Every structure is written in structure tokens, then in C-alpha cells.
Amino acid sequence: MQYSVIVPLLNEREQLPKLVAQLRELVAYSSCEIILVDGGSSDGSAEIAAAAGLRVIQSQRGRALQMNAGASVACGSWLLFLHADTRLPQGALSAIASASVRGAQWGRFNIRISGDSLWFPLISTMINWRSRLSGIATGDQAIFVRRSLFNEVGGYARQPLMEDIELSRQLLEIARPHCLRQRVTTSGRRWQKFGIWRTVLLMWRLRFDYWRGVPAECLAKRYE
């Protein structure tokens, strides 16, 4: 088994039809396994996914905890962490394979935000360039990492927010990320629900505060 695609779930019923369709395509990839990790959904997400023939395991609630739980049972030499509202580009696993041949230890995809806002292309470009310059990847960018390296750094930190930032920091001490130009498509629902620039400014403030040492638990309350 070469690839393990790990998807944390929590009340994602609306996202499941498109997610299941894509994951079924990946299952056809002979060296890929799919692991959905449910954190206690109350909307039937786990049951729907299982009925679609996908493997679902249970975990404590919390994205970091769920992704660690998925990694602990994964068989693949590469782990790909995929958010439920993010869609991979065509040939995603082949792109990771090519990166592996070029010596990649971990990496992420470029991002495209779906939605009807004219600002989304600009925001996506800013996210991609920030990530390329800083070496920090976010979960929406579909982080992939060698399982041996993921285990070496201890997996995701057990914290309620910024777990992707913390993982990137740990991995950066060992290797720079391989930044794939292929684009994943992630939902712009949060930006549209709470206001685009209000959300952008909030995330900048949260990341700045995390950088200066504010505990992730405090930031999570502000994020919610």
C-alpha cells in the first residue's frame, strides 16, 4: 500500500455526495486506501459514508486527534490528509509520486477557493505564495507526508487549532515542502458566511498571535 488518504469527518452530510464520488475514484487506484475518521457526527455522516462502501473509524472529536487516529491505522508509505470540503485535482496521487521521485519528503497542493466572490482568486493566490515563501502549509492545501517522517515528528500536535501550522513547523526542521502547482478546490463557505475580509483578517490575527505564543486553546475560542 503506497497511499493512505485520511479524511476527518464531523457533520459533513452536505459535503458527502461529492466527497464520496471522488474517494470512490481513488479507491480504484490499486495502491491507495481511504480512511474516514468520524469525530462523533450527529447528522448521519459516518453511516452514509460506510453505506457507500468506504472505511470509517471512530475517534475523539478534534481534527488533529482524528487525523492522528487515521494515521495510526494507515498502511500507506505516504499519508495524504484531505478535508471533507476539499477536492483533489485529477492525477493527484501521480503528482505525489512524481514529487517523491524528485526527493520530496512532504508537501502540499496549490489551492483554489470555490464560490461566487470575485475576491477568491486573489485570496487563493495570496495563500499559495505565502505558503511557498514561508514553507508553512494549511490543511485546506491537502498536506501529504511520508508516514515515516510523520511518525518521526510525532504526528499532529494535540491542540484544537493551528495543528497544520505546528506540523509544518516540525517538518520544516527536516525538509522544505514540495509545493505542487496542481490545485485542490476548497469550499469558500466560511468566507461567505462570516464575511470575506472579516475572515481573512481574523485568520491573519490568529496566526500572528500563535506565532507570538498565544495558546491554541485561546485562539480556538476566538475562531469559533
N, C-alpha and C positions, 0 to 999 in steps of 0.2 A: 504494500500500500504506500503510494507516494504522497498523496494529498489528503488532508483531513480538513473539511470545511466546517467551521464551528459557528453556529448562529444562536445568539441569546434571544429568548422569547419572553415577552411579558405583555399579554393582552394585545396581540398583533393580528387579531382576526381580519381587519380590513386589508392588511398587507399580505395575508397568506396566499390568495389566489396567484398573484404574480410571483411571489417568492417560491411557492411550491412548483410552479411551472419551470422556473429557472433551475431549481435544485434537481428536479427530475432529469433535466438535460445533463447536468453534471454527473448524476449517477451513472449515466451511460458511459462516462469516461472510466475506463476499466481500472485505473489506479487511483480512484477517488472515493472517499467515504463522506457521508453527510451526517453531522451530529447537531441536532437542535436541542438546546438546553432551556427548559422552561423554568421560570422563577416563581411559579405559583399563579399562573394566569387564571382569571375568573370568567373569561369570555369564550372558553372552549378552544383556545388556540392550540393547546397541546393535543387535544383529541382530534381536531381537524387535521393537523399535520400527521399524526400517527395513522389516521384513516387513509391518508394519501400515500401511505407506504413508506414514510420517512421515519428514521430512527429518532426518538425523542427520549431524553433523560431528564430527571428532575434535579433541581439544585436549590440552594438558598437564593433568595432574591438579591439581586445586585449584579450589574453587568460584569464586573471583574470576577466575582465569585462564580458566575455562570460560565464564563469563558474558561476559567481555570478548571472547572468541573469537566467541561468538554475536552480540554486538552489532556486531562488525566486519563481518559479512556480512549484517546485517539491512537490510531496505529500508523498514521502517515509520518513520513520523514519531514514533510512541510505542513505547517498549520496556517490556514487562511481564516481570519476572523471577519465575519460578514454580519453587518447589522441587518435587521429584518426589513428595513425600509431602503436598503441599498441594493442595486442591481449591478452585477458584473458585466463587463463588456464581452463580446464574442471572443473566444480564444484566450480567456483569462489564464487558464492553467498552462496553456502553451507559452504564454508570455512569462509566467513564473519559471517555467522550465528553461527558457532561453536565458533569463536572468541568472538562474542557477549555474548554467554553463559558463557564464561570464564572471562567476565568482561571488554572486550575491549571497549574503547571509540572512538578510531580511530586507523588507521594502514595503512599498505601498503603491497604489494607483493614483493617477490624477483624478480629480473629482468634477462632476457636473451636477448642478442642482436643478431638479425638475420643478416646474411651476411657471406661472404666467407673468412673473415680475421681470421687468427689463433690467433690474439690478443683478439678477442671479448670475449671468455670465461674468460680470465684473467681480462679484464676490468669489466665484469659483476660481477665477484667475489669481486673485489675491491669495486665496488659501493654498493653491498649488505652488505659487512662487515662495510664499512664506515657508512652506514645508520643505521645498527644495533647498532654500538657503540655510534654514535652521537645522535640518535633519530631524525635525520632530514631525511625526505622523499622527493623524487623528483617526479614530475608529471608523468614521464615515469613508475613509480612503481605503478601506479593506486591507488592513495590515497583514502581511504574510511573513513568516519567520521559520527558520529551521527548528524542528522540535528540540534538537539537542541544545541549541542556543537558548531557546525559550526556557528550557529546564535549568540551564546554567545560571540565568539571571533570576530564577525563582518565580517566573510567570508574572501575571498581573499583580500589582500591589493590592492588598485587601482594603480598598478605600472606595467611597461612594461616588467619586467624581475624579476626573483627570487621570484615570487609570491608564489611558492610552499615552498621555504625556509622560507619565512616570516610566512606563515600559520603554518608550522611545529614549528617554534619558539613559536608562540602564543599557540598552542595546547600543547606543551611540558610543559608550565607553569601549566597545569592542569593534564596531564597524559602522561605517556610514550606510544609510539606507539606499537601496536601489529604487530610484523613482521612475516608475513605469509611466509612459505618456498615454497609454490607453486609459480611457476614462470610465470610472464607475459612475452610476447615476444614483444620487441620493435624493430623498424627498425634501422639498422645501416647506413642509407643513409647519414646522416650528417657527420658521421665519415669518411665514404668512399669518400664523395665529397670533403671535405676540408683537408683530411689527418688525420689519426687516432691519432697519438701522438700530432700533432698540435692542434687538437680539445680537447684532454684530458688536455693539458697544458693550453689552453685558458680557459676551464671551471674551472680549479683549480685557476687560477689567478683571474677570475671574482668572484668566491666565496670568495676568500681571501679578495679582495677589498671590497666586500659587507660587509663582517664581520668587516672590519675596518672603515666602514661608508661611502664609496663612494655611491652616489645616484644611484638608479636603472636605472634612465633615462640615465645617463652617461654610465653605463655598457651595456645597451641595444644597444647603438650605436656601441660599440666595438663588441658586439655579432653578430650584423647584418653584 
